Structure formats: structure tokens, C-alpha cells
């Protein structure tokens, strides 16, 4: 199953904007509206989340 993911905040809370007439998507979490959206399966989403977590952890350690 393909999962739609926001390219800005990586949320999966995505819906078609304007009922799909505009060809754009709307992220309910961050408010992003656009035609570019990430589409991936569950395994790819888990990898993306882990990569983002690792990136955040590295940035926090650098700030110390």
C-alpha cells in the first residue's frame, strides 16, 4: 500500500485539496498545499522517520 507523506513535515495526515479538482494535496499538520508529495510504502516511511530522527539527534549533539 502506498502512503502519502508531506515533503515539509513528513506527516501522513494528507488529503486532496479542493476535493482533488486542483491536483494539489493539503497537509493537515503543517498546512502545506502543493502538487509535490512523497509517495512510499511502509518500509520506506520507517526508513525516512529513522533518518530524520538520526539527523535531529546529530544536530542536538552539535548544539551542546
C-alpha positions, 0 to 999 in steps of 0.5 A, a space after each residue: 500500500 502506498 502512503 502519502 507523506 508531506 515533503 515539509 513535515 513528513 506527516 501522513 495526515 494528507 488529503 486532496 485539496 479542493 476535493 482533488 479538482 486542483 491536483 494539489 494535496 493539503 497537509 493537515 499538520 503543517 498546512 502545506 498545499 502543493 502538487 509535490 508529495 512523497 509517495 512510499 510504502 511502509 518500509 520506506 516511511 520507517 526508513 525516512 522517520 529513522 533518518 530524520 530522527 538520526 539527523 535531529 539527534 546529530 544536530 542536538 549533539 552539535 548544539 551542546 
